[in-house]
Amino acid sequence: MATPTPPTAVLATDIPVRTRPSVYPEPFATRMAGRAKRVLGDPFGLVNFGVNLTTLAPGGMSALRHAHSKQDEFVYILHGHPTLVTDAGRTVLAPGMCAGFRAGSGDAHHLVNESDQDVTYLEVGDRSAGDAATYPDDDLQALAAEDKWRFAHKDGRPY
């Protein structure tokens, strides 16, 4: 059977919102309510990096505050005014602003929508093998293994 030919171009908003709101285990997954991701890279067969068009409803957050060991991340704000929370503090972002997080820097970060309007942004991240994520505010650690995240408590007990 032949592999389907990826499209040349698509309208980003025609890509369906990801049906599973989060890969986090409970009790963390429900904290991602208010986040909708359209996985833009997959229809093109991209394997080295991912691109998501993400919308945060008021009160939503991009992820738990985290840092990656091997994967770089980048966000570009399209609409709204999210608050970027990092180890250095809080910064309100605006359309046209961007932020990047170098792998291994240890700078834990996430976006929260503290406004009364939706926030829309592009997030780009590489898919380097063997990545691990730390979560300074939560009893959680993650290791990427075989294209899947494995989650554990900070003491090593699995979720």
N, CA, C and O atoms as a GROMACS GRO file, in nm:
protein
  636
    1MET      N    1   0.085  -0.117   0.000
    1MET     CA    2   0.000   0.000   0.000
    1MET      C    3   0.090   0.124   0.000
    1MET      O    4   0.184   0.132   0.079
    2ALA      N    5   0.061   0.216  -0.086
    2ALA     CA    6   0.139   0.340  -0.100
    2ALA      C    7   0.108   0.436   0.015
    2ALA      O    8  -0.005   0.445   0.062
    3THR      N    9   0.212   0.508   0.057
    3THR     CA   10   0.194   0.611   0.159
    3THR      C   11   0.124   0.730   0.098
    3THR      O   12   0.164   0.775  -0.010
    4PRO      N   13   0.021   0.784   0.164
    4PRO     CA   14  -0.049   0.900   0.107
    4PRO      C   15   0.047   1.019   0.092
    4PRO      O   16   0.134   1.041   0.176
    5THR      N   17   0.028   1.094  -0.014
    5THR     CA   18   0.108   1.213  -0.037
    5THR      C   19   0.059   1.325   0.053
    5THR      O   20  -0.060   1.356   0.054
    6PRO      N   21   0.151   1.387   0.130
    6PRO     CA   22   0.107   1.497   0.217
    6PRO      C   23   0.057   1.615   0.134
    6PRO      O   24   0.097   1.632   0.019
    7PRO      N   25  -0.030   1.695   0.192
    7PRO     CA   26  -0.078   1.814   0.119
    7PRO      C   27   0.036   1.914   0.100
    7PRO      O   28   0.136   1.911   0.172
    8THR      N   29   0.020   2.000   0.002
    8THR     CA   30   0.116   2.108  -0.020
    8THR      C   31   0.092   2.221   0.078
    8THR      O   32   0.187   2.278   0.133
    9ALA      N   33  -0.034   2.253   0.101
    9ALA     CA   34  -0.071   2.362   0.192
    9ALA      C   35  -0.213   2.337   0.241
    9ALA      O   36  -0.295   2.276   0.173
   10VAL      N   37  -0.240   2.386   0.361
   10VAL     CA   38  -0.374   2.374   0.419
   10VAL      C   39  -0.406   2.502   0.495
   10VAL      O   40  -0.316   2.578   0.530
   11LEU      N   41  -0.532   2.524   0.520
   11LEU     CA   42  -0.574   2.632   0.608
   11LEU      C   43  -0.563   2.578   0.750
   11LEU      O   44  -0.626   2.478   0.784
   12ALA      N   45  -0.483   2.643   0.833
   12ALA     CA   46  -0.454   2.591   0.968
   12ALA      C   47  -0.580   2.565   1.048
   12ALA      O   48  -0.587   2.466   1.121
   13THR      N   49  -0.679   2.650   1.036
   13THR     CA   50  -0.802   2.632   1.113
   13THR      C   51  -0.888   2.518   1.061
   13THR      O   52  -0.987   2.481   1.125
   14ASP      N   53  -0.853   2.460   0.944
   14ASP     CA   54  -0.924   2.342   0.895
   14ASP      C   55  -0.872   2.214   0.959
   14ASP      O   56  -0.937   2.110   0.952
   15ILE      N   57  -0.756   2.221   1.021
   15ILE     CA   58  -0.703   2.104   1.091
   15ILE      C   59  -0.782   2.090   1.221
   15ILE      O   60  -0.793   2.187   1.297
   16PRO      N   61  -0.837   1.972   1.248
   16PRO     CA   62  -0.920   1.958   1.368
   16PRO      C   63  -0.839   1.977   1.497
   16PRO      O   64  -0.719   1.950   1.502
   17VAL      N   65  -0.908   2.022   1.598
   17VAL     CA   66  -0.848   2.034   1.731
   17VAL      C   67  -0.815   1.893   1.779
   17VAL      O   68  -0.895   1.800   1.760
   18ARG      N   69  -0.700   1.877   1.841
   18ARG     CA   70  -0.659   1.747   1.895
   18ARG      C   71  -0.766   1.698   1.993
   18ARG      O   72  -0.808   1.772   2.081
   19THR      N   73  -0.808   1.574   1.977
   19THR     CA   74  -0.919   1.523   2.060
   19THR      C   75  -0.878   1.499   2.204
   19THR      O   76  -0.959   1.517   2.295
   20ARG      N   77  -0.755   1.459   2.227
   20ARG     CA   78  -0.708   1.437   2.364
   20ARG      C   79  -0.647   1.567   2.414
   20ARG      O   80  -0.545   1.611   2.360
   21PRO      N   81  -0.707   1.628   2.516
   21PRO     CA   82  -0.660   1.760   2.557
   21PRO      C   83  -0.521   1.760   2.620
   21PRO      O   84  -0.454   1.864   2.620
   22SER      N   85  -0.475   1.646   2.673
   22SER     CA   86  -0.346   1.644   2.740
   22SER      C   87  -0.294   1.501   2.749
   22SER      O   88  -0.372   1.406   2.757
   23VAL      N   89  -0.161   1.486   2.748
   23VAL     CA   90  -0.099   1.356   2.775
   23VAL      C   91  -0.064   1.341   2.922
   23VAL      O   92  -0.020   1.234   2.964
   24TYR      N   93  -0.081   1.446   3.001
   24TYR     CA   94  -0.053   1.438   3.144
   24TYR      C   95  -0.145   1.336   3.211
   24TYR      O   96  -0.259   1.318   3.169
   25PRO      N   97  -0.095   1.270   3.315
   25PRO     CA   98  -0.184   1.186   3.395
   25PRO      C   99  -0.270   1.275   3.485
   25PRO      O  100  -0.239   1.392   3.506
   26GLU      N  101  -0.377   1.218   3.538
   26GLU     CA  102  -0.453   1.289   3.640
   26GLU      C  103  -0.370   1.291   3.769
   26GLU      O  104  -0.299   1.195   3.797
   27PRO      N  105  -0.378   1.395   3.845
   27PRO     CA  106  -0.477   1.502   3.845
   27PRO      C  107  -0.440   1.621   3.758
   27PRO      O  108  -0.504   1.725   3.766
   28PHE      N  109  -0.336   1.608   3.674
   28PHE     CA  110  -0.285   1.721   3.598
   28PHE      C  111  -0.360   1.744   3.467
   28PHE      O  112  -0.372   1.859   3.423
   29ALA      N  113  -0.410   1.640   3.403
   29ALA     CA  114  -0.474   1.652   3.272
   29ALA      C  115  -0.592   1.748   3.275
   29ALA      O  116  -0.610   1.828   3.182
   30THR      N  117  -0.674   1.742   3.380
   30THR     CA  118  -0.792   1.829   3.385
   30THR      C  119  -0.754   1.976   3.399
   30THR      O  120  -0.836   2.063   3.369
   31ARG      N  121  -0.631   2.005   3.443
   31ARG     CA  122  -0.586   2.144   3.451
   31ARG      C  123  -0.563   2.204   3.313
   31ARG      O  124  -0.545   2.325   3.300
   32MET      N  125  -0.565   2.120   3.208
   32MET     CA  126  -0.545   2.169   3.072
   32MET      C  127  -0.677   2.203   3.004
   32MET      O  128  -0.679   2.236   2.886
   33ALA      N  129  -0.788   2.197   3.077
   33ALA     CA  130  -0.916   2.241   3.023
   33ALA      C  131  -0.899   2.387   2.981
   33ALA      O  132  -0.837   2.466   3.052
   34GLY      N  133  -0.955   2.422   2.869
   34GLY     CA  134  -0.940   2.559   2.820
   34GLY      C  135  -0.827   2.573   2.719
   34GLY      O  136  -0.803   2.683   2.669
   35ARG      N  137  -0.758   2.463   2.689
   35ARG     CA  138  -0.650   2.465   2.589
   35ARG      C  139  -0.694   2.380   2.471
   35ARG      O  140  -0.736   2.265   2.489
   36ALA      N  141  -0.684   2.435   2.350
   36ALA     CA  142  -0.717   2.361   2.228
   36ALA      C  143  -0.599   2.370   2.132
   36ALA      O  144  -0.552   2.478   2.098
   37LYS      N  145  -0.550   2.252   2.089
   37LYS     CA  146  -0.433   2.247   2.000
   37LYS      C  147  -0.470   2.190   1.865
   37LYS      O  148  -0.541   2.089   1.855
   38ARG      N  149  -0.422   2.255   1.762
   38ARG     CA  150  -0.428   2.202   1.626
   38ARG      C  151  -0.285   2.165   1.589
   38ARG      O  152  -0.198   2.251   1.579
   39VAL      N  153  -0.261   2.037   1.568
   39VAL     CA  154  -0.127   1.986   1.541
   39VAL      C  155  -0.098   2.007   1.392
   39VAL      O  156  -0.141   1.927   1.308
   40LEU      N  157  -0.026   2.114   1.361
   40LEU     CA  158  -0.008   2.155   1.222
   40LEU      C  159   0.097   2.075   1.146
   40LEU      O  160   0.086   2.061   1.024
   41GLY      N  161   0.198   2.023   1.212
   41GLY     CA  162   0.306   1.954   1.142
   41GLY      C  163   0.270   1.815   1.094
   41GLY      O  164   0.323   1.769   0.993
   42ASP      N  165   0.181   1.747   1.165
   42ASP     CA  166   0.152   1.608   1.133
   42ASP      C  167   0.094   1.585   0.993
   42ASP      O  168   0.134   1.488   0.928
   43PRO      N  169   0.002   1.668   0.942
   43PRO     CA  170  -0.049   1.643   0.808
   43PRO      C  171   0.060   1.645   0.699
   43PRO      O  172   0.042   1.589   0.591
   44PHE      N  173   0.172   1.711   0.728
   44PHE     CA  174   0.282   1.720   0.632
   44PHE      C  175   0.387   1.611   0.655
   44PHE      O  176   0.484   1.602   0.580
   45GLY      N  177   0.368   1.530   0.758
   45GLY     CA  178   0.461   1.423   0.787
   45GLY      C  179   0.590   1.470   0.853
   45GLY      O  180   0.692   1.402   0.845
   46LEU      N  181   0.587   1.588   0.918
   46LEU     CA  182   0.708   1.639   0.982
   46LEU      C  183   0.747   1.548   1.099
   46LEU      O  184   0.662   1.508   1.178
   47VAL      N  185   0.876   1.516   1.110
   47VAL     CA  186   0.922   1.428   1.217
   47VAL      C  187   1.028   1.492   1.305
   47VAL      O  188   1.047   1.447   1.418
   48ASN      N  189   1.098   1.593   1.259
   48ASN     CA  190   1.206   1.654   1.337
   48ASN      C  191   1.159   1.762   1.433
   48ASN      O  192   1.225   1.789   1.533
   49PHE      N  193   1.046   1.823   1.404
   49PHE     CA  194   0.991   1.925   1.493
   49PHE      C  195   0.840   1.925   1.481
   49PHE      O  196   0.783   1.879   1.382
   50GLY      N  197   0.776   1.979   1.584
   50GLY     CA  198   0.631   1.990   1.585
   50GLY      C  199   0.588   2.135   1.585
   50GLY      O  200   0.659   2.222   1.635
   51VAL      N  201   0.472   2.161   1.530
   51VAL     CA  202   0.414   2.295   1.526
   51VAL      C  203   0.267   2.282   1.565
   51VAL      O  204   0.193   2.202   1.507
   52ASN      N  205   0.226   2.360   1.662
   52ASN     CA  206   0.087   2.360   1.706
   52ASN      C  207   0.030   2.501   1.700
   52ASN      O  208   0.098   2.598   1.734
   53LEU      N  209  -0.094   2.512   1.655
   53LEU     CA  210  -0.171   2.635   1.666
   53LEU      C  211  -0.258   2.614   1.790
   53LEU      O  212  -0.349   2.531   1.789
   54THR      N  213  -0.229   2.690   1.895
   54THR     CA  214  -0.293   2.666   2.024
   54THR      C  215  -0.377   2.786   2.065
   54THR      O  216  -0.336   2.900   2.048
   55THR      N  217  -0.495   2.758   2.118
   55THR     CA  218  -0.583   2.861   2.170
   55THR      C  219  -0.607   2.833   2.318
   55THR      O  220  -0.638   2.720   2.358
   56LEU      N  221  -0.591   2.938   2.399
   56LEU     CA  222  -0.619   2.929   2.542
   56LEU      C  223  -0.742   3.014   2.572
   56LEU      O  224  -0.743   3.134   2.545
   57ALA      N  225  -0.844   2.953   2.627
   57ALA     CA  226  -0.960   3.027   2.674
   57ALA      C  227  -0.920   3.104   2.800
   57ALA      O  228  -0.820   3.070   2.862
   58PRO      N  229  -0.997   3.204   2.839
   58PRO     CA  230  -0.968   3.272   2.966
   58PRO      C  231  -0.955   3.170   3.079
   58PRO      O  232  -1.040   3.082   3.095
   59GLY      N  233  -0.849   3.183   3.157
   59GLY     CA  234  -0.821   3.090   3.265
   59GLY      C  235  -0.740   2.969   3.223
   59GLY      O  236  -0.696   2.891   3.309
   60GLY      N  237  -0.717   2.950   3.093
   60GLY     CA  238  -0.643   2.834   3.044
   60GLY      C  239  -0.492   2.851   3.058
   60GLY      O  240  -0.442   2.962   3.077
   61MET      N  241  -0.421   2.740   3.046
   61MET     CA  242  -0.276   2.744   3.048
   61MET      C  243  -0.221   2.652   2.940
   61MET      O  244  -0.285   2.555   2.899
   62SER      N  245  -0.100   2.686   2.894
   62SER     CA  246  -0.038   2.611   2.785
   62SER      C  247   0.006   2.472   2.828
   62SER      O  248  -0.007   2.376   2.752
   63ALA      N  249   0.056   2.462   2.949
   63ALA     CA  250   0.111   2.338   3.004
   63ALA      C  251   0.136   2.364   3.152
   63ALA      O  252   0.123   2.477   3.198
   64LEU      N  253   0.172   2.261   3.224
   64LEU     CA  254   0.226   2.284   3.358
   64LEU      C  255   0.360   2.353   3.338
   64LEU      O  256   0.425   2.334   3.236
   65ARG      N  257   0.402   2.434   3.434
   65ARG     CA  258   0.532   2.502   3.420
   65ARG      C  259   0.640   2.395   3.419
   65ARG      O  260   0.650   2.313   3.510
   66HIS      N  261   0.724   2.398   3.313
   66HIS     CA  262   0.818   2.289   3.287
   66HIS      C  263   0.944   2.338   3.219
   66HIS      O  264   0.950   2.451   3.170
   67ALA      N  265   1.045   2.252   3.217
   67ALA     CA  266   1.168   2.275   3.143
   67ALA      C  267   1.210   2.144   3.078
   67ALA      O  268   1.196   2.038   3.138
   68HIS      N  269   1.262   2.151   2.955
   68HIS     CA  270   1.306   2.033   2.881
   68HIS      C  271   1.458   2.017   2.888
   68HIS      O  272   1.531   2.116   2.891
   69SER      N  273   1.502   1.893   2.889
   69SER     CA  274   1.646   1.866   2.890
   69SER      C  275   1.708   1.869   2.750
   69SER      O  276   1.823   1.911   2.735
   70LYS      N  277   1.632   1.826   2.647
   70LYS     CA  278   1.690   1.814   2.513
   70LYS      C  279   1.610   1.881   2.402
   70LYS      O  280   1.657   1.890   2.289
   71GLN      N  281   1.492   1.929   2.432
   71GLN     CA  282   1.407   1.986   2.327
   71GLN      C  283   1.393   2.137   2.344
   71GLN      O  284   1.355   2.185   2.451
   72ASP      N  285   1.425   2.210   2.237
   72ASP     CA  286   1.403   2.354   2.233
   72ASP      C  287   1.254   2.381   2.213
   72ASP      O  288   1.182   2.299   2.156
   73GLU      N  289   1.209   2.498   2.260
   73GLU     CA  290   1.071   2.540   2.239
   73GLU      C  291   1.068   2.688   2.201
   73GLU      O  292   1.154   2.766   2.240
   74PHE      N  293   0.966   2.724   2.123
   74PHE     CA  294   0.949   2.862   2.076
   74PHE      C  295   0.800   2.889   2.067
   74PHE      O  296   0.724   2.804   2.020
   75VAL      N  297   0.756   3.007   2.110
   75VAL     CA  298   0.616   3.048   2.094
   75VAL      C  299   0.610   3.185   2.029
   75VAL      O  300   0.695   3.271   2.053
   76TYR      N  301   0.508   3.205   1.945
   76TYR     CA  302   0.483   3.333   1.877
   76TYR      C  303   0.336   3.367   1.898
   76TYR      O  304   0.248   3.290   1.860
   77ILE      N  305   0.310   3.482   1.959
   77ILE     CA  306   0.173   3.521   1.994
   77ILE      C  307   0.104   3.583   1.872
   77ILE      O  308   0.154   3.678   1.812
   78LEU      N  309  -0.011   3.528   1.837
   78LEU     CA  310  -0.091   3.577   1.725
   78LEU      C  311  -0.204   3.669   1.770
   78LEU      O  312  -0.233   3.769   1.704
   79HIS      N  313  -0.268   3.634   1.882
   79HIS     CA  314  -0.386   3.709   1.928
   79HIS      C  315  -0.393   3.700   2.080
   79HIS      O  316  -0.369   3.593   2.138
   80GLY      N  317  -0.424   3.809   2.144
   80GLY     CA  318  -0.445   3.810   2.287
   80GLY      C  319  -0.321   3.847   2.366
   80GLY      O  320  -0.217   3.881   2.310
   81HIS      N  321  -0.334   3.840   2.498
   81HIS     CA  322  -0.229   3.886   2.589
   81HIS      C  323  -0.205   3.783   2.700
   81HIS      O  324  -0.250   3.803   2.813
   82PRO      N  325  -0.135   3.674   2.668
   82PRO     CA  326  -0.106   3.576   2.772
   82PRO      C  327   0.004   3.626   2.866
   82PRO      O  328   0.080   3.716   2.832
   83THR      N  329   0.011   3.566   2.983
   83THR     CA  330   0.120   3.593   3.075
   83THR      C  331   0.219   3.478   3.067
   83THR      O  332   0.183   3.362   3.088
   84LEU      N  333   0.343   3.511   3.037
   84LEU     CA  334   0.451   3.413   3.035
   84LEU      C  335   0.508   3.405   3.176
   84LEU      O  336   0.553   3.505   3.231
   85VAL      N  337   0.505   3.286   3.234
   85VAL     CA  338   0.558   3.265   3.368
   85VAL      C  339   0.686   3.183   3.355
   85VAL      O  340   0.684   3.071   3.304
   86THR      N  341   0.798   3.240   3.401
   86THR     CA  342   0.928   3.173   3.396
   86THR      C  343   0.992   3.180   3.534
   86THR      O  344   0.935   3.235   3.628
   87ASP      N  345   1.111   3.124   3.544
   87ASP     CA  346   1.186   3.133   3.670
   87ASP      C  347   1.216   3.278   3.704
   87ASP      O  348   1.232   3.312   3.821
   88ALA      N  349   1.225   3.365   3.602
   88ALA     CA  350   1.257   3.506   3.624
   88ALA      C  351   1.136   3.589   3.665
   88ALA      O  352   1.151   3.703   3.709
   89GLY      N  353   1.014   3.533   3.652
   89GLY     CA  354   0.895   3.608   3.690
   89GLY      C  355   0.787   3.601   3.584
   89GLY      O  356   0.778   3.504   3.509
   90ARG      N  357   0.705   3.705   3.578
   90ARG     CA  358   0.587   3.710   3.490
   90ARG      C  359   0.602   3.824   3.390
   90ARG      O  360   0.644   3.934   3.425
   91THR      N  361   0.568   3.795   3.264
   91THR     CA  362   0.574   3.894   3.157
   91THR      C  363   0.447   3.884   3.074
   91THR      O  364   0.417   3.776   3.022
   92VAL      N  365   0.372   3.992   3.062
   92VAL     CA  366   0.254   3.992   2.976
   92VAL      C  367   0.301   4.009   2.832
   92VAL      O  368   0.375   4.102   2.801
   93LEU      N  369   0.258   3.917   2.745
   93LEU     CA  370   0.294   3.920   2.604
   93LEU      C  371   0.180   3.978   2.522
   93LEU      O  372   0.067   3.985   2.568
   94ALA      N  373   0.212   4.020   2.400
   94ALA     CA  374   0.115   4.080   2.309
   94ALA      C  375   0.136   4.022   2.170
   94ALA      O  376   0.242   3.964   2.144
   95PRO      N  377   0.038   4.036   2.080
   95PRO     CA  378   0.055   3.987   1.944
   95PRO      C  379   0.184   4.041   1.882
   95PRO      O  380   0.217   4.159   1.893
   96GLY      N  381   0.255   3.949   1.815
   96GLY     CA  382   0.382   3.983   1.752
   96GLY      C  383   0.502   3.952   1.840
   96GLY      O  384   0.615   3.949   1.792
   97MET      N  385   0.479   3.930   1.968
   97MET     CA  386   0.590   3.895   2.058
   97MET      C  387   0.616   3.745   2.052
   97MET      O  388   0.528   3.665   2.020
   98CYS      N  389   0.740   3.708   2.083
   98CYS     CA  390   0.777   3.568   2.084
   98CYS      C  391   0.870   3.540   2.201
   98CYS      O  392   0.926   3.632   2.260
   99ALA      N  393   0.884   3.413   2.233
   99ALA     CA  394   0.973   3.370   2.341
   99ALA      C  395   1.029   3.235   2.303
   99ALA      O  396   0.963   3.155   2.237
  100GLY      N  397   1.152   3.209   2.346
  100GLY     CA  398   1.216   3.082   2.317
  100GLY      C  399   1.282   3.025   2.441
  100GLY      O  400   1.324   3.099   2.531
  101PHE      N  401   1.291   2.894   2.444
  101PHE     CA  402   1.346   2.824   2.559
  101PHE      C  403   1.444   2.718   2.510
  101PHE      O  404   1.404   2.618   2.450
  102ARG      N  405   1.572   2.742   2.537
  102ARG     CA  406   1.678   2.652   2.494
  102ARG      C  407   1.676   2.526   2.581
  102ARG      O  408   1.662   2.533   2.704
  103ALA      N  409   1.691   2.413   2.516
  103ALA     CA  410   1.697   2.287   2.587
  103ALA      C  411   1.810   2.290   2.689
  103ALA      O  412   1.918   2.342   2.662
  104GLY      N  413   1.784   2.233   2.806
  104GLY     CA  414   1.886   2.222   2.908
  104GLY      C  415   1.912   2.348   2.989
  104GLY      O  416   1.996   2.347   3.079
  105SER      N  417   1.840   2.456   2.957
  105SER     CA  418   1.862   2.582   3.030
  105SER      C  419   1.805   2.576   3.171
  105SER      O  420   1.848   2.650   3.259
  106GLY      N  421   1.709   2.486   3.193
  106GLY     CA  422   1.647   2.474   3.324
  106GLY      C  423   1.544   2.580   3.352
  106GLY      O  424   1.487   2.582   3.461
  107ASP      N  425   1.517   2.671   3.257
  107ASP     CA  426   1.421   2.779   3.278
  107ASP      C  427   1.279   2.725   3.260
  107ASP      O  428   1.230   2.712   3.148
  108ALA      N  429   1.213   2.694   3.372
  108ALA     CA  430   1.077   2.642   3.367
  108ALA      C  431   0.982   2.753   3.324
  108ALA      O  432   0.996   2.868   3.366
  109HIS      N  433   0.885   2.718   3.241
  109HIS     CA  434   0.799   2.819   3.179
  109HIS      C  435   0.663   2.761   3.141
  109HIS      O  436   0.647   2.639   3.128
  110HIS      N  437   0.567   2.850   3.126
  110HIS     CA  438   0.439   2.820   3.063
  110HIS      C  439   0.365   2.952   3.041
  110HIS      O  440   0.404   3.056   3.094
  111LEU      N  441   0.258   2.945   2.961
  111LEU     CA  442   0.171   3.059   2.937
  111LEU      C  443   0.041   3.038   3.013
  111LEU      O  444  -0.010   2.926   3.020
  112VAL      N  445  -0.011   3.144   3.070
  112VAL     CA  446  -0.143   3.140   3.132
  112VAL      C  447  -0.225   3.255   3.075
  112VAL      O  448  -0.174   3.364   3.051
  113ASN      N  449  -0.353   3.230   3.054
  113ASN     CA  450  -0.441   3.334   3.002
  113ASN      C  451  -0.520   3.392   3.118
  113ASN      O  452  -0.621   3.337   3.161
  114GLU      N  453  -0.472   3.505   3.168
  114GLU     CA  454  -0.538   3.574   3.279
  114GLU      C  455  -0.629   3.685   3.229
  114GLU      O  456  -0.682   3.764   3.308
  115SER      N  457  -0.649   3.692   3.097
  115SER     CA  458  -0.734   3.796   3.038
  115SER      C  459  -0.876   3.744   3.022
  115SER      O  460  -0.906   3.630   3.059
  116ASP      N  461  -0.963   3.827   2.968
  116ASP     CA  462  -1.101   3.785   2.944
  116ASP      C  463  -1.127   3.753   2.797
  116ASP      O  464  -1.243   3.741   2.756
  117GLN      N  465  -1.020   3.738   2.718
  117GLN     CA  466  -1.032   3.703   2.575
  117GLN      C  467  -0.944   3.583   2.544
  117GLN      O  468  -0.847   3.556   2.615
  118ASP      N  469  -0.980   3.509   2.438
  118ASP     CA  470  -0.896   3.398   2.395
  118ASP      C  471  -0.757   3.447   2.356
  118ASP      O  472  -0.739   3.561   2.313
  119VAL      N  473  -0.659   3.360   2.373
  119VAL     CA  474  -0.521   3.381   2.330
  119VAL      C  475  -0.491   3.275   2.225
  119VAL      O  476  -0.524   3.158   2.244
  120THR      N  477  -0.430   3.314   2.114
  120THR     CA  478  -0.390   3.219   2.011
  120THR      C  479  -0.242   3.238   1.981
  120THR      O  480  -0.195   3.352   1.967
  121TYR      N  481  -0.169   3.129   1.972
  121TYR     CA  482  -0.025   3.137   1.946
  121TYR      C  483   0.022   3.012   1.872
  121TYR      O  484  -0.045   2.909   1.871
  122LEU      N  485   0.138   3.026   1.810
  122LEU     CA  486   0.207   2.913   1.749
  122LEU      C  487   0.312   2.865   1.846
  122LEU      O  488   0.385   2.945   1.905
  123GLU      N  489   0.320   2.735   1.864
  123GLU     CA  490   0.428   2.677   1.943
  123GLU      C  491   0.505   2.581   1.855
  123GLU      O  492   0.447   2.501   1.781
  124VAL      N  493   0.637   2.590   1.863
  124VAL     CA  494   0.725   2.508   1.782
  124VAL      C  495   0.824   2.442   1.877
  124VAL      O  496   0.882   2.507   1.964
  125GLY      N  497   0.842   2.313   1.860
  125GLY     CA  498   0.938   2.240   1.942
  125GLY      C  499   1.001   2.128   1.863
  125GLY      O  500   0.938   2.070   1.776
  126ASP      N  501   1.127   2.098   1.895
  126ASP     CA  502   1.191   1.987   1.825
  126ASP      C  503   1.152   1.857   1.894
  126ASP      O  504   1.093   1.857   2.002
  127ARG      N  505   1.186   1.749   1.830
  127ARG     CA  506   1.148   1.617   1.882
  127ARG      C  507   1.272   1.533   1.912
  127ARG      O  508   1.277   1.415   1.878
  128SER      N  509   1.372   1.595   1.975
  128SER     CA  510   1.495   1.524   2.008
  128SER      C  511   1.465   1.404   2.098
  128SER      O  512   1.388   1.414   2.193
  129ALA      N  513   1.527   1.293   2.066
  129ALA     CA  514   1.508   1.170   2.143
  129ALA      C  515   1.570   1.184   2.282
  129ALA      O  516   1.665   1.260   2.302
  130GLY      N  517   1.515   1.110   2.377
  130GLY     CA  518   1.571   1.105   2.510
  130GLY      C  519   1.545   1.227   2.596
  130GLY      O  520   1.615   1.250   2.694
  131ASP      N  521   1.446   1.305   2.559
  131ASP     CA  522   1.414   1.426   2.634
  131ASP      C  523   1.354   1.390   2.770
  131ASP      O  524   1.292   1.284   2.786
  132ALA      N  525   1.374   1.478   2.866
  132ALA     CA  526   1.310   1.467   2.996
  132ALA      C  527   1.257   1.605   3.031
  132ALA      O  528   1.312   1.707   2.988
  133ALA      N  529   1.149   1.608   3.108
  133ALA     CA  530   1.092   1.736   3.150
  133ALA      C  531   1.079   1.738   3.301
  133ALA      O  532   1.042   1.639   3.364
  134THR      N  533   1.112   1.853   3.358
  134THR     CA  534   1.096   1.873   3.502
  134THR      C  535   0.984   1.974   3.524
  134THR      O  536   0.961   2.062   3.441
  135TYR      N  537   0.915   1.960   3.636
  135TYR     CA  538   0.800   2.042   3.672
  135TYR      C  539   0.821   2.094   3.814
  135TYR      O  540   0.785   2.025   3.909
  136PRO      N  541   0.878   2.213   3.830
  136PRO     CA  542   0.914   2.259   3.965
  136PRO      C  543   0.795   2.284   4.057
  136PRO      O  544   0.810   2.280   4.179
  137ASP      N  545   0.678   2.309   4.002
  137ASP     CA  546   0.561   2.343   4.085
  137ASP      C  547   0.473   2.223   4.116
  137ASP      O  548   0.379   2.234   4.195
  138ASP      N  549   0.502   2.107   4.056
  138ASP     CA  550   0.414   1.991   4.068
  138ASP      C  551   0.495   1.865   4.097
  138ASP      O  552   0.613   1.858   4.063
  139ASP      N  553   0.431   1.766   4.158
  139ASP     CA  554   0.493   1.637   4.186
  139ASP      C  555   0.488   1.552   4.059
  139ASP      O  556   0.409   1.458   4.048
  140LEU      N  557   0.574   1.588   3.964
  140LEU     CA  558   0.571   1.526   3.832
  140LEU      C  559   0.707   1.535   3.769
  140LEU      O  560   0.777   1.635   3.783
  141GLN      N  561   0.745   1.430   3.698
  141GLN     CA  562   0.860   1.430   3.609
  141GLN      C  563   0.822   1.348   3.487
  141GLN      O  564   0.734   1.262   3.495
  142ALA      N  565   0.888   1.374   3.374
  142ALA     CA  566   0.851   1.306   3.251
  142ALA      C  567   0.976   1.267   3.174
  142ALA      O  568   1.077   1.336   3.176
  143LEU      N  569   0.967   1.153   3.106
  143LEU     CA  570   1.074   1.105   3.020
  143LEU      C  571   1.011   1.061   2.889
  143LEU      O  572   0.915   0.984   2.888
  144ALA      N  573   1.066   1.110   2.778
  144ALA     CA  574   1.017   1.070   2.646
  144ALA      C  575   1.083   0.937   2.610
  144ALA      O  576   1.206   0.928   2.606
  145ALA      N  577   1.002   0.836   2.586
  145ALA     CA  578   1.053   0.704   2.549
  145ALA      C  579   0.964   0.645   2.441
  145ALA      O  580   0.842   0.637   2.457
  146GLU      N  581   1.026   0.603   2.331
  146GLU     CA  582   0.952   0.538   2.223
  146GLU      C  583   0.832   0.622   2.177
  146GLU      O  584   0.721   0.571   2.168
  147ASP      N  585   0.856   0.749   2.148
  147ASP     CA  586   0.752   0.840   2.098
  147ASP      C  587   0.635   0.857   2.194
  147ASP      O  588   0.524   0.890   2.152
  148LYS      N  589   0.660   0.835   2.323
  148LYS     CA  590   0.554   0.848   2.422
  148LYS      C  591   0.615   0.902   2.551
  148LYS      O  592   0.726   0.864   2.588
  149TRP      N  593   0.542   0.989   2.618
  149TRP     CA  594   0.588   1.040   2.748
  149TRP      C  595   0.551   0.941   2.856
  149TRP      O  596   0.441   0.887   2.858
  150ARG      N  597   0.646   0.917   2.948
  150ARG     CA  598   0.622   0.836   3.067
  150ARG      C  599   0.633   0.930   3.186
  150ARG      O  600   0.731   1.002   3.201
  151PHE      N  601   0.530   0.929   3.271
  151PHE     CA  602   0.522   1.021   3.384
  151PHE      C  603   0.539   0.948   3.516
  151PHE      O  604   0.495   0.834   3.532
  152ALA      N  605   0.605   1.016   3.608
  152ALA     CA  606   0.627   0.961   3.742
  152ALA      C  607   0.622   1.074   3.844
  152ALA      O  608   0.637   1.191   3.811
  153HIS      N  609   0.601   1.034   3.970
  153HIS     CA  610   0.616   1.128   4.080
  153HIS      C  611   0.764   1.164   4.089
  153HIS      O  612   0.848   1.096   4.031
  154LYS      N  613   0.796   1.270   4.161
  154LYS     CA  614   0.936   1.310   4.175
  154LYS      C  615   1.020   1.205   4.248
  154LYS      O  616   1.142   1.202   4.231
  155ASP      N  617   0.957   1.118   4.327
  155ASP     CA  618   1.031   1.011   4.394
  155ASP      C  619   1.046   0.887   4.307
  155ASP      O  620   1.101   0.787   4.352
  156GLY      N  621   0.997   0.893   4.182
  156GLY     CA  622   1.013   0.782   4.088
  156GLY      C  623   0.894   0.690   4.074
  156GLY      O  624   0.890   0.611   3.980
  157ARG      N  625   0.796   0.696   4.164
  157ARG     CA  626   0.677   0.612   4.152
  157ARG      C  627   0.600   0.650   4.027
  157ARG      O  628   0.575   0.769   4.005
  158PRO      N  629   0.560   0.554   3.944
  158PRO     CA  630   0.484   0.588   3.823
  158PRO      C  631   0.342   0.635   3.855
  158PRO      O  632   0.284   0.599   3.957
  159TYR      N  633   0.288   0.716   3.764
  159TYR     CA  634   0.146   0.753   3.772
  159TYR      C  635   0.064   0.646   3.707
  159TYR      O  636  -0.058   0.656   3.702
   0.00000   0.00000   0.00000
